[in-house]
Amino acid sequence: MLPPVMVLVGDIPVDRVALARQWTQALADAIDVPVEWGRVDTAQVAAALTEANVRLTSSAVEPTPTIAAPSSAFVLRDDGRPDWGTMTRVLDALALFGGRPAAPGGSAVCHTKDQRQLADDYDPVSEMRRGIFEATGLYSEPSAEGGWLDVTCVSRKMAAWMAAALALENVEARFDDQRLLVPASPMFLLDGEVSAVVVAITKAHRYWAQNDTGPTSME
């Protein structure tokens, strides 16, 4: 088996970090070898190589991941962070009522014990918390169990109903009293698991808000 591969990239905007991770994962899948990536100061590297009389050939490579890059519907604010309020203003119906699941069937969001931090400048769990609060007003915090995010609901019944609704959105979920538990990992992708969890919770919350005893129809 080939040794692990390290891909070094220069300074990239925050909205391209997820794309870089997707690209390295696609490369790892293609060559069946672990691939990691890291960011370097290209100016310092170039200066060091030049000083060592190493001839440099520069080229720009646009990643072409097998996982789709952020679509035009993925809206970023001026600071580069997702505009969850805009993106969740209009959503598809809950899968419970015939809509498309927030996560595709082959990309279900599941709990993982792997809590490696893939990027120093991107915190998926914090972004997930921000998205949930911005779109629903629900407070959440990392669970003491690890790998889960606790979303505080107004009642045990609400937490139980939302957990069931999220299961049909292909998002693993469970409940404990008034807490809705959803997967949360620093390995999650912004336009992948993070977006799917925020969208799924927003869809379920809006249906629940129509009737605090639990919605029974799309009306």
C-alpha positions in Angstrom: 0.0 0.0 0.0 1.2 3.5 -0.8 2.3 5.8 2.0 -0.1 8.6 3.1 -0.2 11.7 1.0 0.0 15.3 2.3 -1.4 18.0 0.0 -0.1 21.5 0.9 -2.1 24.6 -0.3 -1.5 28.3 0.0 -3.8 30.8 1.7 -7.4 30.2 0.7 -10.6 32.0 1.5 -12.7 30.6 4.3 -15.5 29.6 1.9 -13.0 27.4 0.0 -11.9 25.4 3.0 -14.7 22.9 2.7 -13.9 22.5 -1.0 -10.3 21.7 -0.2 -11.3 19.0 2.3 -13.8 17.6 -0.3 -11.1 17.5 -2.9 -8.6 15.7 -0.6 -11.3 13.2 0.3 -12.1 12.5 -3.3 -8.4 12.0 -4.0 -8.1 9.6 -1.1 -11.1 7.6 -2.4 -9.6 7.5 -5.9 -6.1 6.3 -4.9 -7.1 4.3 -1.8 -4.5 6.1 0.3 -5.1 8.4 3.3 -4.8 12.1 2.2 -4.4 15.0 4.5 -4.1 18.7 3.7 -2.5 21.7 5.3 -2.1 25.4 4.6 1.3 26.9 4.1 2.7 30.4 3.6 3.6 30.1 -0.1 5.8 33.2 -0.1 8.0 31.8 2.6 8.2 28.4 1.0 9.1 30.0 -2.4 11.8 32.1 -0.8 13.3 29.1 1.0 13.4 27.1 -2.2 14.9 29.9 -4.2 17.6 30.4 -1.6 18.4 26.7 -1.9 18.7 27.1 -5.7 15.6 25.0 -6.4 13.9 25.9 -9.6 10.2 26.6 -9.2 7.4 25.9 -11.6 4.1 27.4 -10.5 0.6 26.4 -11.6 -2.9 26.9 -10.4 -5.1 23.9 -9.9 -8.9 24.2 -9.5 -10.2 21.4 -7.3 -12.8 19.2 -8.9 -14.2 17.1 -6.1 -16.7 14.3 -6.6 -18.8 15.9 -3.9 -20.6 18.9 -5.2 -19.2 22.3 -4.3 -21.6 24.8 -2.7 -24.5 25.6 -5.0 -25.8 29.0 -6.0 -28.4 28.6 -3.3 -25.6 28.6 -0.6 -25.5 32.3 0.3 -22.6 33.8 2.1 -22.5 37.1 4.0 -19.9 39.8 3.4 -17.7 38.2 6.2 -17.7 34.8 4.3 -20.0 33.1 6.8 -23.3 31.4 5.7 -26.4 33.6 5.7 -28.7 31.0 7.3 -31.7 33.4 7.6 -31.7 33.9 3.8 -31.0 30.3 2.9 -33.8 28.9 5.2 -36.4 31.5 4.2 -38.0 29.1 1.7 -37.5 25.4 2.3 -38.9 22.2 0.8 -41.6 20.3 2.7 -40.7 17.9 5.4 -39.9 14.4 4.2 -42.6 13.3 6.6 -45.1 15.1 4.3 -43.6 14.1 1.0 -40.7 16.6 0.6 -37.1 15.9 -0.2 -35.0 14.9 2.8 -32.5 17.6 4.0 -29.7 15.0 3.5 -29.6 12.7 0.4 -30.2 9.1 1.1 -26.6 8.2 0.4 -25.2 11.0 2.6 -27.1 10.5 5.8 -25.8 12.5 8.7 -24.9 10.1 11.5 -23.2 10.3 14.8 -19.4 9.7 14.8 -16.9 9.3 17.6 -14.2 10.7 15.3 -13.7 14.2 16.7 -10.6 15.2 14.8 -10.4 18.9 14.0 -9.8 19.2 10.3 -9.3 23.0 10.1 -8.0 25.5 12.5 -10.1 28.3 11.1 -13.4 26.5 10.6 -15.5 25.2 13.5 -18.4 23.1 12.1 -20.1 22.7 15.5 -20.1 26.4 16.3 -21.4 27.1 12.8 -24.2 24.6 13.3 -25.2 26.2 16.6 -25.2 29.6 14.9 -27.3 28.4 12.0 -29.9 26.6 14.3 -30.3 29.7 16.4 -30.4 32.1 13.4 -33.0 30.0 11.6 -35.2 28.8 14.6 -34.2 30.7 17.8 -33.5 27.4 19.5 -30.5 27.3 21.8 -28.0 24.4 21.5 -24.8 23.3 23.1 -22.3 20.4 22.7 -23.4 17.4 24.6 -21.4 16.0 27.4 -21.5 12.6 25.7 -19.4 13.9 22.8 -20.3 13.8 19.1 -23.8 15.2 19.8 -25.4 18.6 19.9 -28.1 19.2 22.5 -30.9 21.4 21.1 -33.2 22.7 23.8 -36.9 22.3 23.0 -40.0 23.7 24.8 -41.2 20.3 25.8 -40.4 16.6 25.9 -43.1 16.0 23.3 -41.5 18.6 20.9 -38.1 16.9 21.3 -39.6 13.5 20.6 -41.6 14.6 17.6 -38.6 16.5 16.0 -36.4 13.5 16.5 -38.8 11.3 14.6 -39.2 14.0 11.9 -35.4 14.3 11.5 -35.0 10.6 11.0 -37.0 10.9 7.8 -34.7 13.8 6.8 -31.8 11.3 6.9 -30.4 13.0 10.0 -29.8 10.7 12.9 -31.5 12.1 16.0 -32.7 11.1 19.4 -34.2 12.9 22.4 -33.6 13.0 26.2 -36.3 14.8 28.1 -36.6 18.3 26.4 -33.3 17.9 24.5 -33.1 17.0 20.9 -29.8 15.4 20.1 -28.3 15.6 16.6 -24.8 14.6 15.4 -22.0 17.2 15.6 -18.4 16.7 14.6 -15.5 19.0 13.7 -15.2 16.8 10.6 -18.5 17.9 9.2 -18.5 19.8 6.0 -20.2 23.2 5.8 -22.2 22.5 2.6 -22.7 18.9 3.7 -23.6 17.7 7.2 -23.7 21.2 8.8 -26.2 22.5 6.2 -28.3 19.3 6.3 -28.7 19.4 10.1 -29.6 23.1 10.1 -32.1 22.7 7.3 -33.7 19.6 8.8 -34.1 21.2 12.2 -35.5 24.4 10.7 -38.1 22.4 8.6 -39.2 20.4 11.6 -39.3 23.4 13.9 -41.5 25.4 11.4 -44.0 22.5 11.2 -44.1 22.1 15.0 -44.6 25.9 15.5 -47.9 25.6 13.5 -49.4 23.6 16.3 -47.7 23.1 19.7 -49.3 19.7 20.0 -47.5 18.5 16.9 -48.5 19.1 13.2 -50.6 16.4 11.5 -50.6 17.9 8.0 -48.9 20.4 5.7 -51.6 23.0 6.3 
